[in-house]
């Protein structure tokens, strides 16, 4: 690569130019499309946000969601059903300045919600502080095929985490 960011694509340069032109993409946009297709193979890009639209995000996850239904005190009161993704598959598109955070107990979980409408469309779960818990009911229509719900005993959090074999790996 040269210092300007241009790459010698050799025999692929004609295909690259045709791809960009056919899809009306800049070089960066075309690279993003191809990288997403390669890095997130088997996943779909879901978009979503809060009720008022101030907070918007996109997340790469399966079209078949594995959703947790936790019975801890806050999840019960908020009806916080969520699926977990690594931070690398989540992108906040807008609304960072419109989010506020509530924490309690160990202060590990970061319960973020919209300051305007109060909806929590995602948060940082205690079980996976390196990932996000996404509320499936805050996703836009059209990308979810199935939802399997698993109850998790958050009232006995430490015991539940010790017994659950895969939850901590969901943000990896």
LUMPARO-376857 format. One record per residue (C-alpha): residue in three letters; y, z, x; residue number from 1. Coordinates in Angstrom, 2 decimals, m for minus. Layout:
BEGIN
<pt><r>ala</r><yy>Y</yy><zz>Z</zz><xx>X</xx><k>NUM</k></pt>
...
//
This chain:
BEGIN
<pt><r>unk</r><yy>0.00</yy><zz>0.00</zz><xx>0.00</xx><k>1</k></pt>
<pt><r>unk</r><yy>3.52</yy><zz>m0.68</zz><xx>1.11</xx><k>2</k></pt>
<pt><r>unk</r><yy>6.34</yy><zz>1.86</zz><xx>0.93</xx><k>3</k></pt>
<pt><r>unk</r><yy>7.65</yy><zz>0.32</zz><xx>m2.31</xx><k>4</k></pt>
<pt><r>unk</r><yy>4.53</yy><zz>1.35</zz><xx>m4.22</xx><k>5</k></pt>
<pt><r>unk</r><yy>3.19</yy><zz>m2.23</zz><xx>m4.42</xx><k>6</k></pt>
<pt><r>unk</r><yy>m0.51</yy><zz>m2.76</zz><xx>m3.80</xx><k>7</k></pt>
<pt><r>unk</r><yy>m2.27</yy><zz>m5.82</zz><xx>m2.46</xx><k>8</k></pt>
<pt><r>unk</r><yy>m4.71</yy><zz>m6.56</zz><xx>m5.26</xx><k>9</k></pt>
<pt><r>unk</r><yy>m6.22</yy><zz>m9.53</zz><xx>m3.47</xx><k>10</k></pt>
<pt><r>unk</r><yy>m8.29</yy><zz>m11.72</zz><xx>m5.80</xx><k>11</k></pt>
<pt><r>unk</r><yy>m7.50</yy><zz>m9.37</zz><xx>m8.70</xx><k>12</k></pt>
<pt><r>unk</r><yy>m3.73</yy><zz>m10.02</zz><xx>m8.63</xx><k>13</k></pt>
<pt><r>unk</r><yy>m3.95</yy><zz>m12.86</zz><xx>m11.18</xx><k>14</k></pt>
<pt><r>unk</r><yy>m6.04</yy><zz>m10.74</zz><xx>m13.57</xx><k>15</k></pt>
<pt><r>unk</r><yy>m3.60</yy><zz>m7.84</zz><xx>m13.13</xx><k>16</k></pt>
<pt><r>unk</r><yy>m0.57</yy><zz>m9.99</zz><xx>m13.95</xx><k>17</k></pt>
<pt><r>unk</r><yy>m2.34</yy><zz>m11.53</zz><xx>m16.96</xx><k>18</k></pt>
<pt><r>unk</r><yy>m3.37</yy><zz>m8.07</zz><xx>m18.20</xx><k>19</k></pt>
<pt><r>unk</r><yy>0.21</yy><zz>m6.80</zz><xx>m17.96</xx><k>20</k></pt>
<pt><r>unk</r><yy>1.61</yy><zz>m9.88</zz><xx>m19.68</xx><k>21</k></pt>
<pt><r>unk</r><yy>m1.03</yy><zz>m9.98</zz><xx>m22.44</xx><k>22</k></pt>
<pt><r>unk</r><yy>m0.41</yy><zz>m6.33</zz><xx>m23.33</xx><k>23</k></pt>
<pt><r>unk</r><yy>3.33</yy><zz>m6.42</zz><xx>m22.55</xx><k>24</k></pt>
<pt><r>unk</r><yy>3.04</yy><zz>m3.51</zz><xx>m20.12</xx><k>25</k></pt>
<pt><r>unk</r><yy>4.99</yy><zz>m2.52</zz><xx>m17.04</xx><k>26</k></pt>
<pt><r>unk</r><yy>2.95</yy><zz>m2.00</zz><xx>m13.89</xx><k>27</k></pt>
<pt><r>unk</r><yy>3.02</yy><zz>1.79</zz><xx>m14.42</xx><k>28</k></pt>
<pt><r>unk</r><yy>2.01</yy><zz>1.49</zz><xx>m18.08</xx><k>29</k></pt>
<pt><r>unk</r><yy>m0.89</yy><zz>m0.83</zz><xx>m17.20</xx><k>30</k></pt>
<pt><r>unk</r><yy>m2.05</yy><zz>1.57</zz><xx>m14.49</xx><k>31</k></pt>
<pt><r>unk</r><yy>m1.92</yy><zz>4.47</zz><xx>m16.98</xx><k>32</k></pt>
<pt><r>unk</r><yy>m4.04</yy><zz>2.53</zz><xx>m19.50</xx><k>33</k></pt>
<pt><r>unk</r><yy>m6.67</yy><zz>1.70</zz><xx>m16.91</xx><k>34</k></pt>
<pt><r>unk</r><yy>m6.73</yy><zz>5.18</zz><xx>m15.35</xx><k>35</k></pt>
<pt><r>unk</r><yy>m7.02</yy><zz>6.81</zz><xx>m18.79</xx><k>36</k></pt>
<pt><r>unk</r><yy>m9.90</yy><zz>4.49</zz><xx>m19.67</xx><k>37</k></pt>
<pt><r>unk</r><yy>m11.71</yy><zz>5.36</zz><xx>m16.46</xx><k>38</k></pt>
<pt><r>unk</r><yy>m10.93</yy><zz>9.08</zz><xx>m16.16</xx><k>39</k></pt>
<pt><r>unk</r><yy>m11.40</yy><zz>9.92</zz><xx>m19.84</xx><k>40</k></pt>
<pt><r>unk</r><yy>m14.46</yy><zz>7.75</zz><xx>m20.53</xx><k>41</k></pt>
<pt><r>unk</r><yy>m16.21</yy><zz>8.87</zz><xx>m23.72</xx><k>42</k></pt>
<pt><r>unk</r><yy>m13.14</yy><zz>10.75</zz><xx>m24.93</xx><k>43</k></pt>
<pt><r>unk</r><yy>m10.42</yy><zz>9.78</zz><xx>m27.39</xx><k>44</k></pt>
<pt><r>unk</r><yy>m6.72</yy><zz>10.48</zz><xx>m27.24</xx><k>45</k></pt>
<pt><r>unk</r><yy>m5.77</yy><zz>12.76</zz><xx>m30.13</xx><k>46</k></pt>
<pt><r>unk</r><yy>m2.12</yy><zz>13.38</zz><xx>m30.93</xx><k>47</k></pt>
<pt><r>unk</r><yy>m0.71</yy><zz>16.21</zz><xx>m32.95</xx><k>48</k></pt>
<pt><r>unk</r><yy>1.94</yy><zz>18.84</zz><xx>m33.34</xx><k>49</k></pt>
<pt><r>unk</r><yy>3.53</yy><zz>21.46</zz><xx>m35.49</xx><k>50</k></pt>
<pt><r>unk</r><yy>4.60</yy><zz>21.08</zz><xx>m39.14</xx><k>51</k></pt>
<pt><r>unk</r><yy>8.27</yy><zz>20.27</zz><xx>m38.58</xx><k>52</k></pt>
<pt><r>unk</r><yy>7.56</yy><zz>17.79</zz><xx>m35.74</xx><k>53</k></pt>
<pt><r>unk</r><yy>9.61</yy><zz>19.61</zz><xx>m33.11</xx><k>54</k></pt>
<pt><r>unk</r><yy>6.45</yy><zz>20.13</zz><xx>m31.01</xx><k>55</k></pt>
<pt><r>unk</r><yy>4.24</yy><zz>17.13</zz><xx>m30.22</xx><k>56</k></pt>
<pt><r>unk</r><yy>1.30</yy><zz>16.79</zz><xx>m27.83</xx><k>57</k></pt>
<pt><r>unk</r><yy>m1.61</yy><zz>14.58</zz><xx>m26.92</xx><k>58</k></pt>
<pt><r>unk</r><yy>m5.04</yy><zz>15.70</zz><xx>m25.83</xx><k>59</k></pt>
<pt><r>unk</r><yy>m8.11</yy><zz>13.87</zz><xx>m24.56</xx><k>60</k></pt>
<pt><r>unk</r><yy>m11.26</yy><zz>15.24</zz><xx>m26.18</xx><k>61</k></pt>
<pt><r>unk</r><yy>m14.39</yy><zz>14.11</zz><xx>m27.91</xx><k>62</k></pt>
<pt><r>unk</r><yy>m14.10</yy><zz>12.57</zz><xx>m31.37</xx><k>63</k></pt>
<pt><r>unk</r><yy>m16.77</yy><zz>15.15</zz><xx>m32.27</xx><k>64</k></pt>
<pt><r>unk</r><yy>m15.09</yy><zz>18.55</zz><xx>m31.98</xx><k>65</k></pt>
<pt><r>unk</r><yy>m16.73</yy><zz>21.88</zz><xx>m31.17</xx><k>66</k></pt>
<pt><r>unk</r><yy>m14.41</yy><zz>24.37</zz><xx>m32.87</xx><k>67</k></pt>
<pt><r>unk</r><yy>m14.46</yy><zz>28.14</zz><xx>m32.42</xx><k>68</k></pt>
<pt><r>unk</r><yy>m13.85</yy><zz>30.45</zz><xx>m35.37</xx><k>69</k></pt>
<pt><r>unk</r><yy>m12.91</yy><zz>33.77</zz><xx>m33.78</xx><k>70</k></pt>
<pt><r>unk</r><yy>m12.80</yy><zz>37.05</zz><xx>m35.70</xx><k>71</k></pt>
<pt><r>unk</r><yy>m10.49</yy><zz>38.98</zz><xx>m33.35</xx><k>72</k></pt>
<pt><r>unk</r><yy>m7.42</yy><zz>40.58</zz><xx>m34.90</xx><k>73</k></pt>
<pt><r>unk</r><yy>m4.94</yy><zz>37.77</zz><xx>m34.24</xx><k>74</k></pt>
<pt><r>unk</r><yy>m7.28</yy><zz>34.85</zz><xx>m34.87</xx><k>75</k></pt>
<pt><r>unk</r><yy>m8.28</yy><zz>36.39</zz><xx>m38.19</xx><k>76</k></pt>
<pt><r>unk</r><yy>m4.68</yy><zz>36.85</zz><xx>m39.32</xx><k>77</k></pt>
<pt><r>unk</r><yy>m3.64</yy><zz>33.35</zz><xx>m38.16</xx><k>78</k></pt>
<pt><r>unk</r><yy>m6.91</yy><zz>31.63</zz><xx>m39.13</xx><k>79</k></pt>
<pt><r>unk</r><yy>m6.89</yy><zz>30.35</zz><xx>m35.54</xx><k>80</k></pt>
<pt><r>unk</r><yy>m9.76</yy><zz>27.89</zz><xx>m35.30</xx><k>81</k></pt>
<pt><r>unk</r><yy>m9.59</yy><zz>25.92</zz><xx>m32.06</xx><k>82</k></pt>
<pt><r>unk</r><yy>m11.40</yy><zz>23.73</zz><xx>m29.56</xx><k>83</k></pt>
<pt><r>unk</r><yy>m10.94</yy><zz>24.14</zz><xx>m25.81</xx><k>84</k></pt>
<pt><r>unk</r><yy>m9.89</yy><zz>21.52</zz><xx>m23.26</xx><k>85</k></pt>
<pt><r>unk</r><yy>m8.94</yy><zz>21.61</zz><xx>m19.58</xx><k>86</k></pt>
<pt><r>unk</r><yy>m5.20</yy><zz>21.68</zz><xx>m18.87</xx><k>87</k></pt>
<pt><r>unk</r><yy>m5.54</yy><zz>18.27</zz><xx>m17.19</xx><k>88</k></pt>
<pt><r>unk</r><yy>m6.42</yy><zz>16.70</zz><xx>m20.56</xx><k>89</k></pt>
<pt><r>unk</r><yy>m3.42</yy><zz>18.14</zz><xx>m22.41</xx><k>90</k></pt>
<pt><r>unk</r><yy>0.13</yy><zz>16.80</zz><xx>m22.35</xx><k>91</k></pt>
<pt><r>unk</r><yy>3.09</yy><zz>18.31</zz><xx>m24.16</xx><k>92</k></pt>
<pt><r>unk</r><yy>5.16</yy><zz>15.31</zz><xx>m25.28</xx><k>93</k></pt>
<pt><r>unk</r><yy>8.13</yy><zz>17.20</zz><xx>m26.71</xx><k>94</k></pt>
<pt><r>unk</r><yy>9.25</yy><zz>20.62</zz><xx>m27.83</xx><k>95</k></pt>
<pt><r>unk</r><yy>8.86</yy><zz>22.83</zz><xx>m24.75</xx><k>96</k></pt>
<pt><r>unk</r><yy>12.27</yy><zz>24.30</zz><xx>m25.54</xx><k>97</k></pt>
<pt><r>unk</r><yy>11.17</yy><zz>24.92</zz><xx>m29.14</xx><k>98</k></pt>
<pt><r>unk</r><yy>8.12</yy><zz>27.01</zz><xx>m28.22</xx><k>99</k></pt>
<pt><r>unk</r><yy>7.98</yy><zz>30.77</zz><xx>m28.06</xx><k>100</k></pt>
<pt><r>unk</r><yy>5.09</yy><zz>32.94</zz><xx>m26.92</xx><k>101</k></pt>
<pt><r>unk</r><yy>3.46</yy><zz>36.07</zz><xx>m28.26</xx><k>102</k></pt>
<pt><r>unk</r><yy>1.09</yy><zz>38.19</zz><xx>m26.17</xx><k>103</k></pt>
<pt><r>unk</r><yy>m0.62</yy><zz>41.54</zz><xx>m26.70</xx><k>104</k></pt>
<pt><r>unk</r><yy>m3.38</yy><zz>43.76</zz><xx>m25.30</xx><k>105</k></pt>
<pt><r>unk</r><yy>m4.29</yy><zz>42.19</zz><xx>m21.89</xx><k>106</k></pt>
<pt><r>unk</r><yy>m1.47</yy><zz>39.60</zz><xx>m22.23</xx><k>107</k></pt>
<pt><r>unk</r><yy>m3.90</yy><zz>36.96</zz><xx>m20.94</xx><k>108</k></pt>
<pt><r>unk</r><yy>m3.80</yy><zz>34.80</zz><xx>m24.04</xx><k>109</k></pt>
<pt><r>unk</r><yy>m0.50</yy><zz>32.99</zz><xx>m24.50</xx><k>110</k></pt>
<pt><r>unk</r><yy>m0.02</yy><zz>32.46</zz><xx>m28.24</xx><k>111</k></pt>
<pt><r>unk</r><yy>2.61</yy><zz>29.71</zz><xx>m28.31</xx><k>112</k></pt>
<pt><r>unk</r><yy>4.19</yy><zz>28.60</zz><xx>m31.55</xx><k>113</k></pt>
<pt><r>unk</r><yy>7.11</yy><zz>26.54</zz><xx>m32.85</xx><k>114</k></pt>
<pt><r>unk</r><yy>10.34</yy><zz>28.52</zz><xx>m33.24</xx><k>115</k></pt>
<pt><r>unk</r><yy>11.32</yy><zz>26.42</zz><xx>m36.25</xx><k>116</k></pt>
<pt><r>unk</r><yy>8.22</yy><zz>26.24</zz><xx>m38.47</xx><k>117</k></pt>
<pt><r>unk</r><yy>6.03</yy><zz>28.94</zz><xx>m36.90</xx><k>118</k></pt>
<pt><r>unk</r><yy>2.95</yy><zz>26.74</zz><xx>m36.48</xx><k>119</k></pt>
<pt><r>unk</r><yy>0.67</yy><zz>27.34</zz><xx>m33.49</xx><k>120</k></pt>
<pt><r>unk</r><yy>m0.79</yy><zz>23.93</zz><xx>m32.75</xx><k>121</k></pt>
<pt><r>unk</r><yy>m2.16</yy><zz>25.00</zz><xx>m29.34</xx><k>122</k></pt>
<pt><r>unk</r><yy>m2.30</yy><zz>28.06</zz><xx>m27.12</xx><k>123</k></pt>
<pt><r>unk</r><yy>m3.73</yy><zz>29.37</zz><xx>m23.85</xx><k>124</k></pt>
<pt><r>unk</r><yy>m6.87</yy><zz>31.35</zz><xx>m24.73</xx><k>125</k></pt>
<pt><r>unk</r><yy>m7.95</yy><zz>34.49</zz><xx>m22.91</xx><k>126</k></pt>
<pt><r>unk</r><yy>m11.40</yy><zz>32.97</zz><xx>m22.42</xx><k>127</k></pt>
<pt><r>unk</r><yy>m9.94</yy><zz>29.91</zz><xx>m20.69</xx><k>128</k></pt>
<pt><r>unk</r><yy>m6.54</yy><zz>30.68</zz><xx>m19.10</xx><k>129</k></pt>
<pt><r>unk</r><yy>m6.83</yy><zz>27.39</zz><xx>m17.17</xx><k>130</k></pt>
<pt><r>unk</r><yy>m7.06</yy><zz>25.36</zz><xx>m20.38</xx><k>131</k></pt>
<pt><r>unk</r><yy>m5.80</yy><zz>25.08</zz><xx>m23.93</xx><k>132</k></pt>
<pt><r>unk</r><yy>m7.12</yy><zz>26.00</zz><xx>m27.34</xx><k>133</k></pt>
<pt><r>unk</r><yy>m6.15</yy><zz>23.21</zz><xx>m29.73</xx><k>134</k></pt>
<pt><r>unk</r><yy>m5.91</yy><zz>23.67</zz><xx>m33.50</xx><k>135</k></pt>
<pt><r>unk</r><yy>m7.84</yy><zz>20.75</zz><xx>m35.00</xx><k>136</k></pt>
<pt><r>unk</r><yy>m5.86</yy><zz>20.99</zz><xx>m38.24</xx><k>137</k></pt>
<pt><r>unk</r><yy>m2.73</yy><zz>20.12</zz><xx>m36.23</xx><k>138</k></pt>
<pt><r>unk</r><yy>m4.12</yy><zz>16.77</zz><xx>m35.05</xx><k>139</k></pt>
<pt><r>unk</r><yy>m2.91</yy><zz>13.56</zz><xx>m36.63</xx><k>140</k></pt>
<pt><r>unk</r><yy>m5.40</yy><zz>11.79</zz><xx>m38.90</xx><k>141</k></pt>
<pt><r>unk</r><yy>m7.74</yy><zz>9.12</zz><xx>m37.64</xx><k>142</k></pt>
<pt><r>unk</r><yy>m9.32</yy><zz>10.28</zz><xx>m34.37</xx><k>143</k></pt>
<pt><r>unk</r><yy>m11.71</yy><zz>13.08</zz><xx>m35.36</xx><k>144</k></pt>
<pt><r>unk</r><yy>m15.20</yy><zz>12.01</zz><xx>m36.44</xx><k>145</k></pt>
<pt><r>unk</r><yy>m16.99</yy><zz>15.34</zz><xx>m36.89</xx><k>146</k></pt>
<pt><r>unk</r><yy>m16.29</yy><zz>19.05</zz><xx>m36.56</xx><k>147</k></pt>
<pt><r>unk</r><yy>m18.95</yy><zz>21.63</zz><xx>m35.72</xx><k>148</k></pt>
<pt><r>unk</r><yy>m17.73</yy><zz>25.22</zz><xx>m36.09</xx><k>149</k></pt>
<pt><r>unk</r><yy>m19.15</yy><zz>28.10</zz><xx>m34.08</xx><k>150</k></pt>
<pt><r>unk</r><yy>m18.35</yy><zz>31.71</zz><xx>m34.98</xx><k>151</k></pt>
<pt><r>unk</r><yy>m17.37</yy><zz>33.85</zz><xx>m32.01</xx><k>152</k></pt>
<pt><r>unk</r><yy>m17.24</yy><zz>37.64</zz><xx>m32.13</xx><k>153</k></pt>
<pt><r>unk</r><yy>m13.76</yy><zz>38.28</zz><xx>m30.76</xx><k>154</k></pt>
<pt><r>unk</r><yy>m13.82</yy><zz>41.84</zz><xx>m32.12</xx><k>155</k></pt>
<pt><r>unk</r><yy>m16.21</yy><zz>42.50</zz><xx>m29.22</xx><k>156</k></pt>
<pt><r>unk</r><yy>m14.57</yy><zz>40.05</zz><xx>m26.83</xx><k>157</k></pt>
<pt><r>unk</r><yy>m16.09</yy><zz>41.20</zz><xx>m23.52</xx><k>158</k></pt>
<pt><r>unk</r><yy>m19.61</yy><zz>41.23</zz><xx>m24.98</xx><k>159</k></pt>
<pt><r>unk</r><yy>m19.12</yy><zz>37.82</zz><xx>m26.63</xx><k>160</k></pt>
<pt><r>unk</r><yy>m17.89</yy><zz>36.25</zz><xx>m23.39</xx><k>161</k></pt>
<pt><r>unk</r><yy>m20.79</yy><zz>37.74</zz><xx>m21.43</xx><k>162</k></pt>
<pt><r>unk</r><yy>m23.32</yy><zz>36.38</zz><xx>m23.93</xx><k>163</k></pt>
<pt><r>unk</r><yy>m21.76</yy><zz>32.93</zz><xx>m24.43</xx><k>164</k></pt>
<pt><r>unk</r><yy>m23.19</yy><zz>30.56</zz><xx>m21.84</xx><k>165</k></pt>
<pt><r>unk</r><yy>m20.66</yy><zz>27.70</zz><xx>m21.95</xx><k>166</k></pt>
<pt><r>unk</r><yy>m17.25</yy><zz>28.81</zz><xx>m23.27</xx><k>167</k></pt>
<pt><r>unk</r><yy>m15.68</yy><zz>29.54</zz><xx>m19.88</xx><k>168</k></pt>
<pt><r>unk</r><yy>m16.71</yy><zz>26.10</zz><xx>m18.57</xx><k>169</k></pt>
<pt><r>unk</r><yy>m14.96</yy><zz>24.24</zz><xx>m21.40</xx><k>170</k></pt>
<pt><r>unk</r><yy>m11.68</yy><zz>24.19</zz><xx>m19.48</xx><k>171</k></pt>
<pt><r>unk</r><yy>m13.23</yy><zz>22.79</zz><xx>m16.31</xx><k>172</k></pt>
//
